[in-house]
Amino acid sequence: LEAAFKAFLVTAGRRRGFDLQARSQVFDDSPDFEAAIRDGRVQLAIIPSWDYLTMNLRDFADTCFVAEDQQGILEEYLVLTRKDAGLRSMADLRGKSVTVLESVNTYLSWPWLETLLHQHQLGSPGKYFGRIEKVAKASSAVLPVFFGTHQACVVDRAAFDIMKELNPQIGQRLQVMLVSPPLLDAVVCLSKSGWIGPEHKEATSLGLAELDTEPAGQQILALFKVRKIAPFKPEYLESVKKLRAAHDRLAEAAKSGASTSARPSAE
């Protein structure tokens, strides 16, 4: 994905009169990512919305775009189980084996799952489930549940729909146990500094907006399983803000409760 995206940026730049040398970097740490954007070392940033909410980029970057797939701009996450397994609620999954899809366009599966457990006062995923495995492919999440080697999985609806089209038996055998609110996975930001000139930033913005109109861009979108790049609107983040607020509040309450219960009795 990184190589394909760099190749596209170089090609798109040449078509608009720029001789670019594109470099990409994956950041595992949000503070480092934010620092790179603030310093102008990163001009184009794809930021998971969960992390974006903790960053203060107003003076350093413009939030410009979001990804749109066949389901739209906002994505639903699902907890799936087998219909014949008798699993109907989160309480039924105690000690069970679960797979969680985490990929380039499914950033919110884990925080949503954590919030679900906190809401039901069930603790953290690592302690509640007998086994939990993070996977990068939808098939690696869904098929183990289909074949009964895992009892549940967390995937996005778009991935589940594609798998049902490829194999209708998946839809017949699996059931949706829980559904998240529609959520925005990521935002695309353009730095306010570090550009060759304002025309370079403008050309990059135009190239992203027209990504779906040229073959090289269409290939990039297909790799990311995205239909097009759409303009950002602040309201797209509202449901993620609510999820993050609930997650942090419940996590803090759970932590405080654990600390309180761990204190020796005064009696």
Backbone torsions as a table, in degrees:
resi	resn	phi	psi	omega
1	LEU	NA	-43.8	-179.5
2	GLU	-62.2	-45.4	-179.0
3	ALA	-63.5	-40.8	-179.6
4	ALA	-65.7	-40.9	-178.5
5	PHE	-68.8	-39.3	177.2
6	LYS	-62.9	-42.3	179.5
7	ALA	-61.7	-39.6	178.8
8	PHE	-64.6	-44.6	-178.3
9	LEU	-61.6	-41.3	179.1
10	VAL	-64.5	-45.2	-179.6
11	THR	-64.1	-45.4	-179.9
12	ALA	-64.1	-38.0	179.3
13	GLY	-64.1	-42.4	179.6
14	ARG	-63.7	-37.0	179.1
15	ARG	-65.2	-22.2	-179.8
16	ARG	-108.3	13.4	172.2
17	GLY	91.2	16.1	179.8
18	PHE	-113.9	138.8	174.9
19	ASP	-99.9	92.9	-171.5
20	LEU	-97.6	151.3	167.2
21	GLN	-122.1	98.2	-175.5
22	ALA	-85.1	137.9	174.7
23	ARG	-128.8	144.3	178.8
24	SER	-124.6	155.7	-179.8
25	GLN	-149.8	137.8	175.7
26	VAL	-101.4	126.9	-179.7
27	PHE	-103.8	127.4	176.2
28	ASP	-92.5	-11.0	-175.2
29	ASP	-122.5	122.2	-177.1
30	SER	-60.9	-43.8	178.1
31	PRO	-59.4	-39.5	178.2
32	ASP	-65.3	-40.4	178.5
33	PHE	-62.1	-47.6	180.0
34	GLU	-61.9	-41.0	-180.0
35	ALA	-63.3	-39.5	-179.9
36	ALA	-65.3	-36.1	178.0
37	ILE	-71.5	-43.9	-179.8
38	ARG	-62.0	-36.8	-178.2
39	ASP	-80.1	-5.8	-178.7
40	GLY	79.0	13.5	177.8
41	ARG	-78.4	-20.1	177.8
42	VAL	-121.5	121.6	-179.5
43	GLN	-94.7	-34.2	178.8
44	LEU	-121.9	121.2	-174.9
45	ALA	-127.5	129.1	171.1
46	ILE	-101.5	111.7	-170.1
47	ILE	-116.7	123.2	172.5
48	PRO	-54.5	134.4	-175.8
49	SER	-59.5	-32.5	178.9
50	TRP	-59.5	-42.1	178.8
51	ASP	-78.4	-36.4	-178.7
52	TYR	-55.9	-37.1	-177.5
53	LEU	-65.3	-20.6	179.9
54	THR	-94.9	-6.4	-177.2
55	MET	-94.3	149.4	175.2
56	ASN	-113.0	89.8	-173.4
57	LEU	-112.6	7.2	-173.4
58	ARG	-52.5	-41.9	-176.9
59	ASP	-89.4	0.2	-172.0
60	PHE	-122.6	-19.2	-176.7
61	ALA	-152.7	151.8	174.5
62	ASP	-102.0	128.6	176.2
63	THR	-84.2	112.2	-165.6
64	CYS	-113.0	-40.0	-168.6
65	PHE	-138.0	163.0	170.2
66	VAL	-136.8	163.2	178.2
67	ALA	-92.7	143.8	177.5
68	GLU	-125.3	123.5	177.0
69	ASP	-108.8	-165.3	-176.7
70	GLN	-65.1	-23.2	179.4
71	GLN	-85.8	-13.0	-176.6
72	GLY	117.7	-159.2	-176.9
73	ILE	-88.0	-37.8	179.5
74	LEU	-95.2	144.8	-173.2
75	GLU	-120.4	139.3	173.8
76	GLU	-97.8	142.8	173.7
77	TYR	-106.6	148.6	-174.5
78	LEU	-127.6	145.3	164.0
79	VAL	-101.8	120.6	-177.3
80	LEU	-110.4	142.0	172.4
81	THR	-138.6	167.7	174.4
82	ARG	-76.2	141.2	-179.3
83	LYS	-63.9	-30.4	-176.1
84	ASP	-92.0	7.5	-176.0
85	ALA	-89.9	-12.1	-179.6
86	GLY	72.4	21.0	179.7
87	LEU	-99.4	116.5	-172.4
88	ARG	-122.1	-12.4	-176.8
89	SER	-150.4	169.4	178.7
90	MET	-60.5	-33.7	180.0
91	ALA	-62.0	-28.3	179.9
92	ASP	-74.1	-12.8	-175.2
93	LEU	-94.3	5.0	179.0
94	ARG	-58.7	127.3	178.3
95	GLY	76.8	2.8	-177.2
96	LYS	-87.7	167.6	179.7
97	SER	-95.5	128.0	-172.6
98	VAL	-132.4	139.2	171.5
99	THR	-109.6	144.3	-178.6
100	VAL	-127.1	122.6	178.3
101	LEU	-79.2	120.2	173.5
102	GLU	-130.4	110.7	-177.7
103	SER	-139.2	-170.4	-173.9
104	VAL	-64.5	-23.0	178.1
105	ASN	-126.5	24.0	171.8
106	THR	-134.4	69.5	-174.5
107	TYR	-80.2	-21.4	-166.8
108	LEU	-101.8	5.2	-178.9
109	SER	-60.5	-45.7	-176.7
110	TRP	-69.1	-50.5	178.7
111	PRO	-61.9	-33.9	176.8
112	TRP	-65.7	-42.5	178.9
113	LEU	-63.1	-43.5	177.5
114	GLU	-58.6	-43.2	-179.3
115	THR	-65.1	-40.6	177.0
116	LEU	-56.6	-47.1	-178.5
117	LEU	-65.2	-42.0	177.7
118	HIS	-62.8	-40.6	-179.8
119	GLN	-61.5	-34.7	180.0
120	HIS	-93.4	8.9	178.9
121	GLN	54.2	46.2	-176.5
122	LEU	-108.1	-0.3	178.3
123	GLY	90.1	-162.6	-177.0
124	SER	-88.7	155.5	179.4
125	PRO	-56.2	-42.5	-176.6
126	GLY	-63.2	-30.2	-179.4
127	LYS	-92.9	-28.2	-173.9
128	TYR	-81.0	-43.8	-178.3
129	PHE	-85.5	150.7	177.3
130	GLY	-68.5	-36.6	178.0
131	ARG	-151.6	137.8	177.8
132	ILE	-136.2	133.5	-175.0
133	GLU	-132.4	127.0	175.3
134	LYS	-90.9	133.1	-178.1
135	VAL	-130.3	158.3	-176.0
136	ALA	-102.3	-8.4	-179.6
137	LYS	-120.4	140.3	-179.8
138	ALA	-59.8	-39.0	-179.6
139	SER	-62.7	-34.2	179.7
140	SER	-71.5	-19.4	176.3
141	ALA	-89.3	-43.8	-171.3
142	VAL	-82.9	-45.4	-173.3
143	LEU	-61.6	-38.3	176.3
144	PRO	-60.3	-32.2	176.3
145	VAL	-72.8	-41.5	178.6
146	PHE	-57.3	-42.3	-177.6
147	PHE	-89.6	-4.4	174.2
148	GLY	87.6	8.2	178.3
149	THR	-82.1	-21.3	169.8
150	HIS	-125.7	154.3	-175.2
151	GLN	-93.1	-21.3	-178.2
152	ALA	-157.0	162.0	175.0
153	CYS	-147.6	159.5	174.0
154	VAL	-117.2	119.7	179.7
155	VAL	-140.2	167.4	173.3
156	ASP	-85.3	154.3	-175.5
157	ARG	-62.1	-38.2	-178.8
158	ALA	-59.1	-44.0	179.9
159	ALA	-65.1	-41.7	179.3
160	PHE	-63.9	-40.8	179.1
161	ASP	-63.1	-40.9	178.5
162	ILE	-63.4	-42.1	-179.4
163	MET	-66.8	-34.8	176.7
164	LYS	-67.1	-35.4	177.1
165	GLU	-66.4	-39.9	-179.6
166	LEU	-71.6	-34.7	-178.6
167	ASN	-142.2	93.4	-178.1
168	PRO	-56.2	-24.1	178.9
169	GLN	-63.4	-26.4	177.7
170	ILE	-62.4	-44.8	177.8
171	GLY	-67.2	-29.5	-179.9
172	GLN	-76.1	-33.6	-173.7
173	ARG	-93.6	-28.5	-176.4
174	LEU	-101.9	153.3	178.0
175	GLN	-127.4	152.5	174.9
176	VAL	-87.2	114.5	-178.3
177	MET	-88.1	-39.8	-179.6
178	LEU	-144.0	149.9	-179.2
179	VAL	-129.6	134.9	176.6
180	SER	-79.1	163.7	166.8
181	PRO	-65.6	157.8	175.9
182	PRO	-61.7	128.4	-173.0
183	LEU	-129.0	148.5	175.1
184	LEU	-92.9	122.0	-176.2
185	ASP	-74.5	-44.0	-172.2
186	ALA	-154.3	161.3	174.1
187	VAL	-123.1	154.5	176.6
188	VAL	-110.8	121.5	-177.9
189	CYS	-115.7	147.0	173.5
190	LEU	-114.8	125.6	-178.2
191	SER	-63.1	151.5	176.9
192	LYS	-87.2	-5.5	-179.2
193	SER	-138.1	169.6	175.7
194	GLY	89.6	0.2	-179.5
195	TRP	-84.7	157.0	174.1
196	ILE	-60.2	-40.6	178.5
197	GLY	-172.3	171.5	-178.7
198	PRO	-60.9	-30.3	-179.8
199	GLU	-69.2	-28.6	177.7
200	HIS	-67.2	-45.2	178.4
201	LYS	-64.1	-41.4	179.9
202	GLU	-63.5	-40.8	179.6
203	ALA	-66.7	-37.8	177.9
204	THR	-64.6	-44.1	178.6
205	SER	-60.9	-43.3	179.0
206	LEU	-65.3	-40.1	179.5
207	GLY	-62.9	-39.3	177.9
208	LEU	-66.9	-42.7	-179.1
209	ALA	-63.9	-28.9	-177.4
210	GLU	-103.9	18.4	-174.7
211	LEU	-56.3	-36.3	-175.6
212	ASP	-82.3	0.1	-175.6
213	THR	-99.2	-7.0	-179.3
214	GLU	-128.7	147.7	-173.2
215	PRO	-54.0	-44.9	-178.6
216	ALA	-62.8	-39.9	178.1
217	GLY	-67.6	-39.1	178.3
218	GLN	-62.0	-36.1	177.7
219	GLN	-65.3	-40.6	177.6
220	ILE	-62.3	-47.2	-179.2
221	LEU	-61.2	-39.5	179.5
222	ALA	-63.6	-38.7	178.9
223	LEU	-62.8	-37.1	179.9
224	PHE	-88.0	0.3	-176.9
225	LYS	57.9	44.6	-178.8
226	VAL	-120.9	141.4	-179.3
227	ARG	-84.6	-41.7	180.0
228	LYS	-162.7	169.0	173.9
229	ILE	-102.2	126.6	-175.3
230	ALA	-116.9	156.0	178.0
231	PRO	-63.1	142.9	178.3
232	PHE	-75.8	141.8	171.5
233	LYS	-129.4	134.7	-176.6
234	PRO	-55.4	-32.3	-178.1
235	GLU	-65.1	-18.6	178.4
236	TYR	-62.8	-23.2	-175.7
237	LEU	-90.3	-7.3	-171.6
238	GLU	-59.2	-45.1	-177.5
239	SER	-68.2	-32.4	177.3
240	VAL	-70.2	-38.2	176.3
241	LYS	-59.2	-43.2	179.5
242	LYS	-65.3	-41.6	179.1
243	LEU	-63.9	-44.0	-178.8
244	ARG	-64.8	-41.5	179.3
245	ALA	-63.7	-43.0	178.6
246	ALA	-65.5	-43.3	179.8
247	HIS	-59.2	-50.1	-176.2
248	ASP	-67.4	-39.4	179.9
249	ARG	-65.3	-47.0	-178.6
250	LEU	-68.8	-37.5	178.2
251	ALA	-64.5	-40.5	179.0
252	GLU	-67.2	-40.0	178.2
253	ALA	-63.9	-41.4	178.8
254	ALA	-64.8	-39.9	179.3
255	LYS	-65.1	-43.0	179.7
256	SER	-64.8	-40.3	178.9
257	GLY	-63.6	-40.8	178.9
258	ALA	-65.8	-39.1	-179.5
259	SER	-66.3	-40.3	-179.2
260	THR	-65.6	-44.5	-178.2
261	SER	-68.6	-22.1	-178.3
262	ALA	-82.6	-12.7	-179.3
263	ARG	-72.4	142.9	178.8
264	PRO	-66.7	146.9	-179.6
265	SER	-68.1	144.7	179.3
266	ALA	-82.9	-7.9	-177.3
267	GLU	-75.7	NA	NA
